[in-house]
Amino acid sequence: MNPTPQGPQRTARPLSEEAKASLQKTHTLFRMFIVAVLGAFFVFQLDIAYLWLTAILTAAGIALGIIVLIRAIRFKESKLVLFGTISGLVVSAVMVILVLTSALFFNQVRDFQQCSRQALTSKASTECRVQLENSLPGPLKQPVR
C-alpha cells in the first residue's frame, strides 16, 4: 500500500537567476549581520579598552540588520531569516545600552575589570564589586547583599 497525498502537491517553482542572486545577497548580508552582532558581544566581553571596537561592530550590526530586515520583508524571505534578524536587532539594541553605559562609567568599569582579574577568591571578587558600587554616583549605588 502506497500512501497517497490528501491534496494537490505543492511543487516549488524554479527561481530565476535574478531571484537566486537576490536570495544569495540577502543570505550573505544576513551572515555578515550575525558576525557583526556576535563579534560586538564577544569583543565587549574581552576588555573595556576595546569599547571602541564594540561600538563600531554594534553600529555595523544595526545598519546590516536594518538592510536585511527590509530585504527579508520586501522579498518574502524565510521566517528563519526574519526571526534571526529581529532577534539580532534586539541584541544590538541591548548592546547600544551596554556600550553607552560603559562609556559613561569607563573609569569605574576599567578599575573593576583590573580588580576582578587579580581576585582569586570569592571574598576578593566581592570586594571588587563593593569597590565598584562605592565608585558609582549616589543613585546608582546598591546595598551589598
C-alpha positions in Angstrom: 0.0 0.0 0.0 1.4 3.3 -1.1 0.2 6.3 0.8 -1.2 9.0 -1.4 -1.2 12.7 -0.5 -4.6 14.1 0.6 -4.5 17.0 -1.7 -2.6 18.6 -4.5 1.1 18.5 -4.0 2.9 21.8 -3.9 6.0 22.0 -6.0 8.4 24.8 -5.8 8.8 26.8 -8.9 12.4 27.1 -10.1 13.8 30.5 -9.3 15.0 32.9 -11.9 18.7 33.9 -12.0 17.8 37.3 -10.6 15.8 35.7 -7.7 18.7 33.4 -7.0 21.2 36.3 -6.9 18.9 38.3 -4.7 18.4 35.4 -2.3 22.2 34.8 -2.2 22.8 38.5 -1.5 20.3 38.5 1.3 21.9 35.4 2.9 25.3 36.9 2.6 24.1 40.1 4.3 22.4 38.1 7.0 25.7 36.2 7.7 27.6 39.5 7.9 24.9 40.8 10.3 25.2 37.7 12.6 29.0 38.0 12.6 28.8 41.7 13.5 26.4 41.1 16.3 28.2 38.2 17.8 31.6 40.0 17.3 30.3 43.0 19.2 29.1 40.8 22.0 32.3 38.8 22.3 34.6 41.9 22.0 32.6 43.6 24.8 33.4 40.6 27.0 37.2 41.0 26.4 38.1 44.3 27.9 36.8 47.8 28.3 39.8 49.0 26.3 38.1 47.6 23.2 34.9 49.6 23.8 35.5 51.5 20.5 35.6 48.2 18.5 32.4 47.1 20.2 30.7 50.4 19.3 31.8 50.0 15.6 30.6 46.4 15.4 27.3 47.3 17.1 26.7 50.2 14.6 27.6 47.9 11.7 25.3 45.3 13.1 22.4 47.7 13.4 23.0 49.0 9.8 23.2 45.5 8.4 20.2 44.4 10.4 18.0 47.1 9.0 19.1 46.3 5.5 18.5 42.6 6.0 15.1 43.3 7.6 14.0 45.4 4.7 15.2 42.8 2.2 13.5 40.0 4.1 10.2 41.7 4.2 10.3 43.0 0.6 11.4 39.7 -0.9 9.4 37.5 1.4 12.5 35.6 2.7 12.2 32.6 5.0 10.8 33.1 8.5 14.1 32.0 10.0 15.9 34.9 8.4 13.2 37.3 9.5 13.2 35.9 13.1 17.0 35.9 13.2 17.2 39.5 12.0 14.7 40.7 14.6 16.4 38.8 17.4 19.8 40.2 16.3 18.4 43.7 16.3 17.1 43.3 19.8 20.6 42.1 20.9 22.1 45.1 19.1 19.8 47.5 21.0 20.9 45.9 24.3 24.5 46.3 23.1 23.9 50.0 22.5 22.7 50.4 26.1 25.7 48.5 27.4 28.2 50.5 25.3 26.7 53.8 26.3 26.7 52.8 30.0 30.3 51.5 29.8 31.4 54.7 28.1 29.7 56.8 30.7 31.4 54.9 33.6 34.6 54.0 31.7 37.0 54.6 34.6 34.9 52.7 37.1 34.4 49.7 34.8 38.1 49.7 33.9 39.1 49.6 37.6 36.6 46.9 38.3 38.0 44.7 35.5 41.5 45.2 36.7 40.5 44.3 40.2 38.5 41.2 39.1 41.4 39.9 37.1 43.5 39.8 40.2 40.8 38.5 42.5 41.5 34.8 43.2 38.9 34.2 45.9 35.2 34.9 46.2 35.9 37.4 49.0 38.3 39.3 46.7 35.6 39.3 44.0 33.1 40.7 46.5 35.5 43.4 47.5 35.8 44.3 43.8 32.0 44.6 43.5 31.9 46.7 46.6 34.6 49.0 45.3 32.7 49.4 42.0 29.4 50.2 43.8 31.2 52.7 46.0 32.7 54.4 43.0 29.4 54.9 41.2 27.3 58.1 41.7 24.8 58.1 44.6 21.5 57.0 42.9 23.3 54.0 41.3 24.7 52.5 44.5 23.0 49.4 45.7 23.5 47.8 49.1 25.7 44.7 49.1 23.8 41.5 49.7 
